[in-house]
Amino acid sequence: MSIWLIASGLGFLFHGLLILWVGNLPWAFRAGKKPNFEKGSSGAFQIFWLDQYSYIGLVLTLLGLAQIVGGGLN
């Protein structure tokens, strides 16, 4: 079972890091000011979805690391 945890963990880690490469860290974890756009504008919409995409990448990366460590300990 541990080989499957490690293999799927590597997949989660790979995909999460690819997402973070494209979207960077979410704005909550970055230094500096968040860009300010007018509410309801297309720029605000793009920043919101890029931030959500970054959170998905962060979660996948952390899940992959946890699975790799968990599979290695078994």
Secondary structure, 3 states (H helix, E strand, C coil): CHHHHHHHHHHHHHHHHHHHHHHCCCHHHCCCCCCCCCCCCHHHHHHHHHHHHHHHHHHHHHHHHHHHHHHHHC
